[in-house]
Amino acid sequence: MSAAGEIGRSESAVPVSRSSCPASGLAAERVLRAWNIEDLRGMAKRRLPRAIFDFFVGAAEDEITLRENRAAFERVRLAPKVLAGVARIDTAATILGARAELPIAIGPTGGIG
């Protein structure tokens, strides 16, 4: 990612949670230190044999689609609207034909035992 389009690391940024990381042990610790895809790409480049790394980061033939996809992704800009329009929030929903003002449901997960 170019420096102009890069989003800087922030003290308020939240890394991936430990429970969502498929790796374990030292590998998990390394993955959790990654803040973006470029960090993960660098880790993979250092650890994988070149042929395997090239297979995963490459694309078919002239890699035109890969370049176009990256260019399109670079054009995306996020503009978060924190607490915008919170004066009239309606949390209600219709569940099985009945209106629920605060639709929180508890499912029978784990009941089979």
MMTF fields as JSON, N, C-alpha, C and O atoms, coordinates in Angstrom:
{
  "mmtfVersion": "1.0.0",
  "mmtfProducer": "UNKNOWN",
  "numBonds": 451,
  "numAtoms": 452,
  "numGroups": 113,
  "numChains": 1,
  "numModels": 1,
  "chainsPerModel": [1],
  "groupsPerChain": [113],
  "chainIdList": ["A"],
  "bondAtomList": [4, 2, 8, 6, 12, 10, 16, 14, 20, 18, 24, 22, 28, 26, 32, 30, 36, 34, 40, 38, 44, 42, 48, 46, 52, 50, 56, 54, 60, 58, 64, 62, 68, 66, 72, 70, 76, 74, 80, 78, 84, 82, 88, 86, 92, 90, 96, 94, 100, 98, 104, 102, 108, 106, 112, 110, 116, 114, 120, 118, 124, 122, 128, 126, 132, 130, 136, 134, 140, 138, 144, 142, 148, 146, 152, 150, 156, 154, 160, 158, 164, 162, 168, 166, 172, 170, 176, 174, 180, 178, 184, 182, 188, 186, 192, 190, 196, 194, 200, 198, 204, 202, 208, 206, 212, 210, 216, 214, 220, 218, 224, 222, 228, 226, 232, 230, 236, 234, 240, 238, 244, 242, 248, 246, 252, 250, 256, 254, 260, 258, 264, 262, 268, 266, 272, 270, 276, 274, 280, 278, 284, 282, 288, 286, 292, 290, 296, 294, 300, 298, 304, 302, 308, 306, 312, 310, 316, 314, 320, 318, 324, 322, 328, 326, 332, 330, 336, 334, 340, 338, 344, 342, 348, 346, 352, 350, 356, 354, 360, 358, 364, 362, 368, 366, 372, 370, 376, 374, 380, 378, 384, 382, 388, 386, 392, 390, 396, 394, 400, 398, 404, 402, 408, 406, 412, 410, 416, 414, 420, 418, 424, 422, 428, 426, 432, 430, 436, 434, 440, 438, 444, 442, 448, 446],
  "bondOrderList": [1, 1, 1, 1, 1, 1, 1, 1, 1, 1, 1, 1, 1, 1, 1, 1, 1, 1, 1, 1, 1, 1, 1, 1, 1, 1, 1, 1, 1, 1, 1, 1, 1, 1, 1, 1, 1, 1, 1, 1, 1, 1, 1, 1, 1, 1, 1, 1, 1, 1, 1, 1, 1, 1, 1, 1, 1, 1, 1, 1, 1, 1, 1, 1, 1, 1, 1, 1, 1, 1, 1, 1, 1, 1, 1, 1, 1, 1, 1, 1, 1, 1, 1, 1, 1, 1, 1, 1, 1, 1, 1, 1, 1, 1, 1, 1, 1, 1, 1, 1, 1, 1, 1, 1, 1, 1, 1, 1, 1, 1, 1, 1],
  "groupList": [{"groupName": "MET", "atomNameList": ["N", "CA", "C", "O"], "elementList": ["N", "C", "C", "O"], "formalChargeList": [0, 0, 0, 0], "bondAtomList": [1, 0, 2, 1, 3, 2], "bondOrderList": [1, 1, 2], "singleLetterCode": "M", "chemCompType": "L-PEPTIDE LINKING"}, {"groupName": "SER", "atomNameList": ["N", "CA", "C", "O"], "elementList": ["N", "C", "C", "O"], "formalChargeList": [0, 0, 0, 0], "bondAtomList": [1, 0, 2, 1, 3, 2], "bondOrderList": [1, 1, 2], "singleLetterCode": "S", "chemCompType": "L-PEPTIDE LINKING"}, {"groupName": "ALA", "atomNameList": ["N", "CA", "C", "O"], "elementList": ["N", "C", "C", "O"], "formalChargeList": [0, 0, 0, 0], "bondAtomList": [1, 0, 2, 1, 3, 2], "bondOrderList": [1, 1, 2], "singleLetterCode": "A", "chemCompType": "L-PEPTIDE LINKING"}, {"groupName": "GLY", "atomNameList": ["N", "CA", "C", "O"], "elementList": ["N", "C", "C", "O"], "formalChargeList": [0, 0, 0, 0], "bondAtomList": [1, 0, 2, 1, 3, 2], "bondOrderList": [1, 1, 2], "singleLetterCode": "G", "chemCompType": "PEPTIDE LINKING"}, {"groupName": "GLU", "atomNameList": ["N", "CA", "C", "O"], "elementList": ["N", "C", "C", "O"], "formalChargeList": [0, 0, 0, 0], "bondAtomList": [1, 0, 2, 1, 3, 2], "bondOrderList": [1, 1, 2], "singleLetterCode": "E", "chemCompType": "L-PEPTIDE LINKING"}, {"groupName": "ILE", "atomNameList": ["N", "CA", "C", "O"], "elementList": ["N", "C", "C", "O"], "formalChargeList": [0, 0, 0, 0], "bondAtomList": [1, 0, 2, 1, 3, 2], "bondOrderList": [1, 1, 2], "singleLetterCode": "I", "chemCompType": "L-PEPTIDE LINKING"}, {"groupName": "ARG", "atomNameList": ["N", "CA", "C", "O"], "elementList": ["N", "C", "C", "O"], "formalChargeList": [0, 0, 0, 0], "bondAtomList": [1, 0, 2, 1, 3, 2], "bondOrderList": [1, 1, 2], "singleLetterCode": "R", "chemCompType": "L-PEPTIDE LINKING"}, {"groupName": "VAL", "atomNameList": ["N", "CA", "C", "O"], "elementList": ["N", "C", "C", "O"], "formalChargeList": [0, 0, 0, 0], "bondAtomList": [1, 0, 2, 1, 3, 2], "bondOrderList": [1, 1, 2], "singleLetterCode": "V", "chemCompType": "L-PEPTIDE LINKING"}, {"groupName": "PRO", "atomNameList": ["N", "CA", "C", "O"], "elementList": ["N", "C", "C", "O"], "formalChargeList": [0, 0, 0, 0], "bondAtomList": [1, 0, 2, 1, 3, 2], "bondOrderList": [1, 1, 2], "singleLetterCode": "P", "chemCompType": "L-PEPTIDE LINKING"}, {"groupName": "CYS", "atomNameList": ["N", "CA", "C", "O"], "elementList": ["N", "C", "C", "O"], "formalChargeList": [0, 0, 0, 0], "bondAtomList": [1, 0, 2, 1, 3, 2], "bondOrderList": [1, 1, 2], "singleLetterCode": "C", "chemCompType": "L-PEPTIDE LINKING"}, {"groupName": "LEU", "atomNameList": ["N", "CA", "C", "O"], "elementList": ["N", "C", "C", "O"], "formalChargeList": [0, 0, 0, 0], "bondAtomList": [1, 0, 2, 1, 3, 2], "bondOrderList": [1, 1, 2], "singleLetterCode": "L", "chemCompType": "L-PEPTIDE LINKING"}, {"groupName": "TRP", "atomNameList": ["N", "CA", "C", "O"], "elementList": ["N", "C", "C", "O"], "formalChargeList": [0, 0, 0, 0], "bondAtomList": [1, 0, 2, 1, 3, 2], "bondOrderList": [1, 1, 2], "singleLetterCode": "W", "chemCompType": "L-PEPTIDE LINKING"}, {"groupName": "ASN", "atomNameList": ["N", "CA", "C", "O"], "elementList": ["N", "C", "C", "O"], "formalChargeList": [0, 0, 0, 0], "bondAtomList": [1, 0, 2, 1, 3, 2], "bondOrderList": [1, 1, 2], "singleLetterCode": "N", "chemCompType": "L-PEPTIDE LINKING"}, {"groupName": "ASP", "atomNameList": ["N", "CA", "C", "O"], "elementList": ["N", "C", "C", "O"], "formalChargeList": [0, 0, 0, 0], "bondAtomList": [1, 0, 2, 1, 3, 2], "bondOrderList": [1, 1, 2], "singleLetterCode": "D", "chemCompType": "L-PEPTIDE LINKING"}, {"groupName": "LYS", "atomNameList": ["N", "CA", "C", "O"], "elementList": ["N", "C", "C", "O"], "formalChargeList": [0, 0, 0, 0], "bondAtomList": [1, 0, 2, 1, 3, 2], "bondOrderList": [1, 1, 2], "singleLetterCode": "K", "chemCompType": "L-PEPTIDE LINKING"}, {"groupName": "PHE", "atomNameList": ["N", "CA", "C", "O"], "elementList": ["N", "C", "C", "O"], "formalChargeList": [0, 0, 0, 0], "bondAtomList": [1, 0, 2, 1, 3, 2], "bondOrderList": [1, 1, 2], "singleLetterCode": "F", "chemCompType": "L-PEPTIDE LINKING"}, {"groupName": "THR", "atomNameList": ["N", "CA", "C", "O"], "elementList": ["N", "C", "C", "O"], "formalChargeList": [0, 0, 0, 0], "bondAtomList": [1, 0, 2, 1, 3, 2], "bondOrderList": [1, 1, 2], "singleLetterCode": "T", "chemCompType": "L-PEPTIDE LINKING"}],
  "groupTypeList": [0, 1, 2, 2, 3, 4, 5, 3, 6, 1, 4, 1, 2, 7, 8, 7, 1, 6, 1, 1, 9, 8, 2, 1, 3, 10, 2, 2, 4, 6, 7, 10, 6, 2, 11, 12, 5, 4, 13, 10, 6, 3, 0, 2, 14, 6, 6, 10, 8, 6, 2, 5, 15, 13, 15, 15, 7, 3, 2, 2, 4, 13, 4, 5, 16, 10, 6, 4, 12, 6, 2, 2, 15, 4, 6, 7, 6, 10, 2, 8, 14, 7, 10, 2, 3, 7, 2, 6, 5, 13, 16, 2, 2, 16, 5, 10, 3, 2, 6, 2, 4, 10, 8, 5, 2, 5, 3, 8, 16, 3, 3, 5, 3],
  "groupIdList": [1, 2, 3, 4, 5, 6, 7, 8, 9, 10, 11, 12, 13, 14, 15, 16, 17, 18, 19, 20, 21, 22, 23, 24, 25, 26, 27, 28, 29, 30, 31, 32, 33, 34, 35, 36, 37, 38, 39, 40, 41, 42, 43, 44, 45, 46, 47, 48, 49, 50, 51, 52, 53, 54, 55, 56, 57, 58, 59, 60, 61, 62, 63, 64, 65, 66, 67, 68, 69, 70, 71, 72, 73, 74, 75, 76, 77, 78, 79, 80, 81, 82, 83, 84, 85, 86, 87, 88, 89, 90, 91, 92, 93, 94, 95, 96, 97, 98, 99, 100, 101, 102, 103, 104, 105, 106, 107, 108, 109, 110, 111, 112, 113],
  "secStructList": [7, 7, 6, 6, 6, 7, 7, 7, 7, 7, 6, 6, 7, 7, 7, 7, 7, 4, 4, 4, 7, 7, 7, 7, 2, 2, 2, 2, 2, 2, 2, 2, 6, 7, 7, 1, 2, 2, 2, 2, 2, 2, 2, 2, 2, 2, 2, 1, 7, 2, 2, 2, 2, 2, 2, 2, 2, 7, 7, 1, 6, 6, 7, 2, 2, 2, 2, 2, 2, 2, 2, 2, 2, 2, 2, 7, 7, 7, 7, 7, 7, 6, 6, 6, 6, 7, 6, 6, 7, 7, 7, 7, 3, 3, 3, 6, 6, 3, 3, 3, 1, 1, 7, 7, 7, 7, 7, 7, 6, 6, 7, 7, 7],
  "xCoordList": [0.856, 0.0, 0.895, 1.891, 0.571, 1.381, 1.258, 0.277, 2.273, 2.269, 1.095, 0.546, 0.699, -0.418, -1.733, -2.582, -1.917, -3.175, -3.16, -4.175, -2.012, -1.895, -2.57, -2.454, -3.263, -3.886, -2.909, -2.515, -2.516, -1.524, -2.038, -3.245, -1.114, -1.484, -1.903, -1.307, -2.896, -3.446, -3.452, -3.588, -3.303, -3.374, -4.761, -4.913, -5.778, -7.137, -7.476, -8.564, -6.549, -6.806, -6.87, -6.125, -7.755, -7.935, -7.434, -7.957, -6.427, -5.934, -6.916, -7.911, -6.625, -7.45, -7.49, -6.476, -8.639, -8.744, -8.08, -8.011, -7.597, -6.923, -7.85, -7.402, -9.125, -10.047, -10.324, -10.775, -10.064, -10.346, -9.115, -9.194, -7.984, -6.748, -6.632, -6.636, -6.528, -6.475, -5.131, -5.048, -4.082, -2.765, -2.68, -3.563, -1.619, -1.461, -0.022, 0.88, 0.188, 1.527, 2.212, 1.599, 3.513, 4.326, 3.798, 3.816, 3.329, 2.776, 1.585, 1.432, 0.742, -0.425, 0.01, -0.573, 1.027, 1.521, 2.007, 1.76, 2.691, 3.175, 2.008, 2.002, 1.024, -0.137, -0.889, -1.357, -1.007, -1.746, -1.044, -1.673, 0.247, 0.966, 0.749, 1.135, 0.145, -0.111, -1.269, -2.298, -1.095, -2.138, -2.859, -3.935, -2.275, -2.902, -2.38, -1.53, -2.893, -2.513, -1.037, -0.388, -0.504, 0.913, 1.807, 2.834, 1.435, 2.195, 2.176, 3.209, 1.002, 0.888, 1.677, 2.304, 1.644, 2.387, 3.89, 4.584, 4.382, 5.799, 6.174, 7.231, 5.315, 5.563, 5.609, 6.487, 4.66, 4.605, 5.842, 6.389, 6.278, 7.445, 8.697, 9.535, 8.82, 9.982, 9.932, 10.98, 8.747, 8.622, 8.418, 8.85, 7.773, 7.435, 8.535, 9.235, 8.697, 9.589, 9.081, 7.877, 9.999, 9.644, 8.544, 7.627, 8.617, 7.619, 6.218, 5.248, 6.113, 4.804, 4.301, 3.13, 5.187, 4.793, 4.333, 3.291, 5.101, 4.739, 3.387, 2.628, 3.08, 1.793, 0.647, -0.354, 0.789, -0.29, -0.448, -1.572, 0.632, 0.507, 0.366, 0.057, 0.584, 0.515, -0.877, -1.844, -0.955, -2.23, -1.942, -0.786, -2.971, -2.828, -2.28, -2.552, -1.518, -0.993, -0.36, 0.625, -0.896, -0.285, -0.714, -0.348, -1.462, -1.921, -2.729, -2.703, -3.441, -4.236, -5.351, -5.557, -6.064, -7.166, -6.646, -7.273, -5.517, -4.922, -4.623, -4.945, -4.013, -3.701, -4.968, -5.033, -5.979, -7.237, -7.933, -8.472, -7.923, -8.545, -7.829, -8.472, -6.51, -5.753, -6.015, -6.172, -6.065, -6.333, -7.723, -7.897, -8.705, -10.066, -10.103, -10.774, -9.395, -9.361, -8.69, -9.118, -7.649, -6.959, -7.873, -7.69, -8.848, -9.757, -10.813, -11.466, -10.983, -11.992, -11.485, -10.368, -12.301, -11.974, -13.104, -14.274, -12.765, -13.764, -13.963, -12.996, -15.2, -15.542, -16.499, -17.715, -15.965, -16.847, -17.66, -17.158, -18.889, -19.778, -20.139, -21.206, -19.251, -19.435, -20.546, -20.527, -21.496, -22.633, -23.417, -23.996, -23.442, -24.208, -25.656, -25.936, -26.564, -27.984, -28.461, -29.26, -27.993, -28.388, -29.589, -29.996, -30.152, -31.279, -32.525, -33.299, -32.725, -33.937, -33.586, -33.803, -33.058, -32.707, -33.873, -34.459, -34.2, -35.275, -34.679, -34.308, -34.587, -34.012, -35.053, -34.719, -36.29, -37.377, -37.263, -36.734, -37.771, -37.812, -39.034, -39.577, -39.45, -40.56, -39.989, -39.278, -40.309, -39.815, -41.015, -41.818, -41.136, -42.258, -43.599, -44.533, -43.686, -44.932, -45.198, -46.194, -44.349, -44.549, -43.467, -42.299, -43.866, -42.907, -42.137, -42.727, -40.825, -39.963, -39.202, -38.467, -39.366, -38.707, -37.188, -36.466, -36.704, -35.268, -35.065, -35.089, -34.866, -34.861, -33.598, -32.653, -33.605, -32.515, -33.106, -34.099, -32.486, -33.008, -31.901, -30.728, -32.271, -31.317, -31.673, -32.789, -30.719, -30.949, -30.544, -29.845, -30.981, -30.703, -29.313, -29.139, -28.338, -26.989, -26.399, -26.461, -25.846, -25.193, -26.15, -25.718, -27.407, -28.387, -28.395, -29.033, -27.701, -27.712, -26.785, -27.054, -25.69, -24.777, -24.112, -23.324],
  "yCoordList": [-1.172, 0.0, 1.225, 1.255, 2.223, 3.421, 4.231, 4.12, 5.052, 5.861, 6.823, 7.111, 7.326, 8.275, 7.62, 8.262, 6.367, 5.693, 4.885, 4.305, 4.844, 4.008, 4.646, 5.85, 3.84, 4.298, 3.987, 2.834, 4.993, 4.808, 3.983, 3.864, 3.415, 2.67, 3.653, 4.719, 3.298, 4.177, 3.47, 2.248, 4.241, 3.658, 3.084, 2.168, 3.616, 3.129, 1.932, 1.367, 1.538, 0.399, -0.875, -1.037, -1.764, -3.015, -4.158, -4.363, -4.915, -6.037, -7.2, -7.182, -8.202, -9.404, -10.04, -10.074, -10.537, -11.161, -12.525, -13.186, -12.941, -14.232, -15.388, -16.387, -15.265, -16.37, -16.569, -17.643, -15.553, -15.692, -16.088, -16.207, -16.295, -16.64, -18.154, -18.858, -18.678, -20.123, -20.731, -21.938, -19.916, -20.433, -20.591, -20.14, -21.229, -21.388, -21.104, -21.144, -20.817, -20.615, -19.391, -18.336, -19.549, -18.445, -17.91, -16.701, -18.804, -18.363, -17.449, -16.451, -17.779, -16.943, -15.573, -14.563, -15.529, -14.238, -13.37, -12.165, -13.975, -13.213, -12.695, -11.538, -13.557, -13.156, -12.026, -11.099, -12.094, -11.068, -9.714, -8.689, -9.698, -8.417, -7.747, -6.592, -8.445, -7.881, -6.897, -7.184, -5.741, -4.715, -4.652, -4.061, -5.257, -5.209, -6.358, -7.138, -6.446, -7.527, -7.446, -8.477, -6.241, -6.098, -6.682, -7.285, -6.514, -7.134, -8.653, -9.306, -9.216, -10.665, -11.138, -12.198, -10.349, -10.705, -10.767, -11.674, -9.795, -9.791, -11.013, -11.608, -11.385, -12.582, -13.825, -14.674, -13.926, -15.087, -15.148, -16.224, -13.996, -13.964, -14.45, -15.135, -14.098, -14.529, -16.016, -16.643, -16.588, -17.961, -19.021, -20.161, -18.664, -19.665, -19.8, -18.828, -20.995, -21.131, -20.223, -20.01, -19.701, -18.712, -19.192, -18.429, -20.428, -20.93, -20.922, -20.585, -21.287, -21.311, -19.891, -19.599, -19.006, -17.609, -16.987, -16.332, -17.187, -16.629, -17.148, -16.409, -18.412, -18.977, -18.238, -17.911, -17.977, -17.338, -15.855, -15.353, -15.144, -13.704, -13.372, -12.232, -14.341, -14.094, -14.27, -14.491, -14.166, -14.331, -14.971, -15.231, -15.219, -15.892, -14.949, -13.748, -15.521, -14.858, -13.504, -13.45, -12.414, -11.092, -10.38, -9.224, -11.036, -10.502, -9.21, -8.357, -9.072, -7.863, -7.727, -6.645, -8.802, -8.747, -8.408, -7.635, -8.97, -8.669, -7.178, -6.56, -6.598, -5.154, -4.317, -3.342, -4.691, -3.942, -4.035, -3.043, -5.218, -5.378, -4.54, -3.897, -4.545, -3.728, -2.244, -1.493, -1.816, -0.407, -0.009, 1.075, -0.871, -0.582, -0.503, 0.364, -1.393, -1.383, -0.11, 0.449, 0.349, 1.585, 2.802, 3.773, 2.765, 3.905, 3.985, 5.017, 2.916, 2.895, 3.692, 3.481, 4.591, 5.372, 5.218, 5.36, 4.93, 4.793, 6.136, 6.811, 6.514, 7.755, 7.41, 7.522, 6.993, 6.597, 7.77, 8.889, 7.511, 8.529, 8.097, 7.532, 8.365, 7.955, 8.768, 9.999, 8.086, 8.689, 9.661, 10.621, 9.43, 10.283, 9.822, 8.647, 10.737, 10.429, 9.466, 8.576, 9.619, 8.69, 9.184, 8.535, 10.316, 10.877, 10.001, 9.907, 9.359, 8.559, 7.136, 6.754, 6.374, 4.987, 4.083, 4.214, 3.168, 2.217, 0.814, 0.341, 0.159, -1.187, -2.275, -3.46, -1.891, -2.867, -3.681, -3.22, -4.896, -5.789, -6.687, -6.863, -7.244, -8.187, -9.595, -9.957, -10.381, -11.755, -12.687, -12.632, -13.533, -14.467, -13.747, -14.245, -12.574, -11.819, -10.949, -10.227, -10.99, -10.169, -9.101, -9.364, -7.9, -6.8, -6.931, -7.106, -6.843, -6.885, -5.572, -5.242, -4.816, -3.516, -3.657, -2.835, -4.667, -4.93, -6.41, -7.251, -6.731, -8.133, -8.895, -9.021, -9.386, -10.237, -11.62, -11.782, -12.609, -13.972, -14.898, -14.685, -15.908, -16.905, -18.223, -18.724, -18.772, -20.03, -21.226, -21.077, -22.413, -23.63, -24.206, -25.424, -23.368, -23.832, -24.609, -24.151, -25.74, -26.548, -27.365, -28.032, -27.335, -28.065, -29.562, -30.31, -30.008, -31.428, -32.218, -33.374, -31.578, -32.104, -33.341, -33.826],
  "zCoordList": [0.0, 0.0, 0.0, 0.723, -0.781, -0.854, 0.418, 1.154, 0.669, 1.886, 1.903, 2.967, 0.733, 0.673, 1.054, 1.673, 0.701, 0.981, 2.265, 2.65, 2.931, 4.123, 5.317, 5.548, 6.057, 7.287, 8.4, 8.576, 9.147, 10.194, 11.351, 11.56, 12.098, 13.291, 14.364, 14.519, 15.074, 16.088, 17.426, 17.494, 18.486, 19.82, 20.075, 20.883, 19.389, 19.599, 18.717, 18.832, 17.834, 16.957, 17.787, 18.753, 17.408, 18.14, 17.273, 16.178, 17.732, 16.935, 16.946, 17.67, 16.142, 16.072, 17.457, 18.155, 17.852, 19.173, 19.171, 18.136, 20.314, 20.433, 20.073, 19.51, 20.39, 20.131, 18.648, 18.25, 17.814, 16.385, 15.581, 14.359, 16.241, 15.546, 15.408, 16.418, 14.172, 13.985, 14.389, 14.616, 14.483, 14.85, 16.362, 17.091, 16.825, 18.263, 18.656, 17.819, 19.929, 20.444, 19.868, 19.706, 19.557, 19.06, 17.73, 17.497, 16.859, 15.57, 15.787, 15.083, 16.749, 17.042, 17.519, 17.125, 18.361, 18.856, 17.697, 17.678, 16.741, 15.583, 14.745, 14.324, 14.508, 13.709, 14.4, 13.739, 15.705, 16.441, 16.417, 16.682, 16.105, 16.007, 14.65, 14.466, 13.715, 12.383, 12.462, 13.073, 11.841, 11.829, 10.498, 10.399, 9.47, 8.153, 7.291, 7.721, 6.092, 5.182, 4.807, 4.631, 4.684, 4.337, 5.421, 5.11, 6.688, 7.778, 7.638, 7.788, 7.35, 7.176, 5.955, 5.987, 4.881, 3.666, 3.962, 3.502, 4.733, 5.105, 5.932, 5.723, 6.865, 7.678, 6.799, 6.955, 5.877, 4.985, 4.095, 3.856, 3.608, 2.72, 3.449, 2.862, 4.711, 5.488, 5.842, 5.992, 5.976, 6.48, 5.398, 5.567, 4.298, 3.28, 2.236, 1.949, 1.663, 0.509, -0.62, -0.759, -1.411, -2.43, -3.379, -3.687, -3.843, -4.798, -4.19, -4.868, -2.933, -2.275, -2.058, -2.299, -1.601, -1.397, -2.714, -2.76, -3.782, -5.089, -5.571, -6.198, -5.285, -5.681, -4.991, -5.629, -3.706, -2.955, -3.264, -3.26, -3.529, -3.774, -5.249, -5.596, -6.117, -7.545, -8.106, -7.377, -9.417, -10.112, -11.467, -11.801, -12.23, -13.519, -14.589, -14.59, -15.476, -16.667, -16.357, -15.62, -16.897, -16.73, -15.449, -15.235, -14.621, -13.329, -13.47, -12.582, -14.581, -14.829, -13.802, -13.252, -13.54, -12.575, -11.188, -10.464, -10.813, -9.509, -9.393, -8.378, -10.417, -10.393, -10.328, -9.579, -11.111, -11.105, -9.751, -9.26, -9.148, -7.83, -6.781, -5.952, -6.814, -5.85, -6.072, -5.109, -7.322, -7.619, -7.131, -6.575, -7.335, -6.869, -5.351, -4.791, -4.689, -3.226, -2.712, -1.702, -3.393, -2.994, -3.099, -2.365, -3.996, -4.164, -3.067, -2.91, -2.314, -1.249, -0.056, 0.415, 0.419, 1.61, 2.604, 2.249, 3.831, 4.877, 5.558, 5.909, 5.74, 6.435, 7.569, 7.408, 8.711, 9.807, 10.332, 10.439, 10.651, 11.198, 12.615, 12.853, 13.529, 14.913, 15.556, 15.522, 16.131, 16.82, 15.943, 16.453, 14.65, 13.74, 13.718, 13.479, 13.963, 13.892, 14.959, 14.666, 16.188, 17.247, 18.051, 19.014, 17.669, 18.419, 18.31, 19.263, 17.158, 16.942, 16.522, 15.372, 17.426, 17.122, 17.494, 18.568, 16.596, 16.851, 16.791, 15.717, 17.925, 17.97, 17.762, 17.746, 17.605, 17.487, 16.207, 15.196, 16.28, 15.124, 15.258, 16.348, 14.147, 14.169, 14.115, 13.178, 15.134, 15.222, 15.265, 16.197, 14.267, 14.148, 14.254, 14.883, 13.635, 13.6, 14.808, 14.826, 15.816, 17.019, 17.091, 16.805, 17.473, 17.582, 18.901, 19.967, 18.804, 19.987, 20.045, 19.114, 21.125, 21.257, 21.33, 20.765, 22.005, 22.09, 21.762, 22.661, 20.492, 20.051, 20.453, 19.674, 21.66, 22.13, 22.348, 23.058, 21.731, 21.845, 22.316, 22.01, 23.049, 23.519, 22.853, 22.993, 22.134, 21.43, 22.272, 23.274, 21.869, 22.637, 22.368, 22.398, 22.11, 21.803, 22.973, 24.114, 22.71, 23.737, 24.576, 25.515, 24.276, 25.067, 24.815, 25.556, 23.786, 23.438, 24.358, 24.683, 24.772, 25.756, 25.462, 26.274]
}
